[in-house]
């Protein structure tokens, strides 16, 4: 009779109960998503019984002008708010990293606020702000009518960018800057050739986060969107209120695909960087 | 035509809060010297280097490089370049890009830039590694990149901050010779900072010893070792036996050193014009002759003869370091080893040294 030797650290995954646990976790996490994708191809008005494969609902979703307009709004908002929060967040991170000034601690605390404040509060606050304090002209031509939503999105996502970039800057070796200065570089040159390349992984990670946060934000957008400025998640919500049609499934699948694609590109972009940085034995990539 | 010093510090003082990093430092370094700033950590030597590079500004005094007053001149406009202790090789650039960086900033045209980068890489024996990334390099190779990157700019002075401290012992030894060779090849003035006295003595043509922000002594390595100006220098450079005591003039006009620590009257060779008063006597461990047995009675020429017992022996291969108890004092003695002989712990021995081997210090 042979006894099995005790498993090594990585062998634990080979044991049946643990494999089962892993499987259960995967099912728990991904089964709903798979169901959604599967039923978006179901040739039935109702979502219960499988009636065969069809692309009909994708056609329907893509020809629904309201839905397409909402998707266009969402992408526009996500793109603009990402760019703006990238600039604002990076500058805030640089200011906090580089300088000492009165109120620095307060600013650092305030920076974390949009991350911890419940979204519903942010939403209500934005609603009050844009209806009472600074009424946004909702009749303005597109995309200016999206301004209120864009500003709301920037207000929470720039915090994330700032926090990530700040953390990245923490690992910057000040000798690198001194070396660049010593070799003749002025302030601008030091930034473009030494500091910015170091910040890049943080910027990529921050942009990815800002983009996806904006794209799928529902609560805050719900409070700031008007009848002509619906975003994709808000539109899907209004469609679901009547029934979960396969059209919604198809639209959601498309959005999911888009998000995953964006994330994949960012990981691929940042991954190459992060690998080289990690190999150099310093810092942390996204 | 008189040689103008390439670096001149005039009463440079720098404070960081309550600490005095540099206290009225005046120093001049000549063109082509391999100059060492030597001192224990925290003595202000790196501050002096950063003042020269322009990363710090003196609170008082002037810094002249090549005759130009450097006050208000930023680091990127100074005719000096620095090799950082951490090397500070740009991690996102290849070796060649690192070396080319300073030339690019200066808008050197591409063909000349390429030629000079190749020359600089050949100088530090990295000609085949131009395409490598810094994370693929060893510590020694990174240091060569940092050297090439600074030298390619043809600085008037190359500043090196603890250039060898991050290398392992064997490489450090090899790099000493190579750095000295490199300096002779390029002819640029090298000014390097180190806490390692052996390194300074081995490489430098001249050393400045610093302590708590002040210069203790500036001299050639051999003079520093043989003629230290203060107890600090004597103790910092190599090892020394120090005795506190007084100088008194004997009846015959010669000077004698009396120390309560060792009950002996020691005749001192009048090498310098010295007077009576409190003083310290210093003797290097290797200058002390050791003989086994009881001290013979009767005076010898120098008059130095101390009986003692061996308290401890550290075998160092070619030499042994002995601690000999003379009265209450323990003396360090370095003795060349010969096969099959030598004292043991507890043996009675006697010590002597030539009068010219001992020197008197007043501070």
Interface residues (C-beta under 8 A of the other chain):
Chain A: X173 X175 X176 X178 X179 X180 X181 X182 X183 X184 X185 X186 X189 X193 X194 X197 X198 X276 X277 X279 X280 X281 X282
Chain B: X53 X55 X74 X75 X76 X77 X80 X81 X82 X84 X85 X86 X88 X90 X91 X92 X101 X102 X105 X106 X133 X134 X135 X146 X149 X150 X153
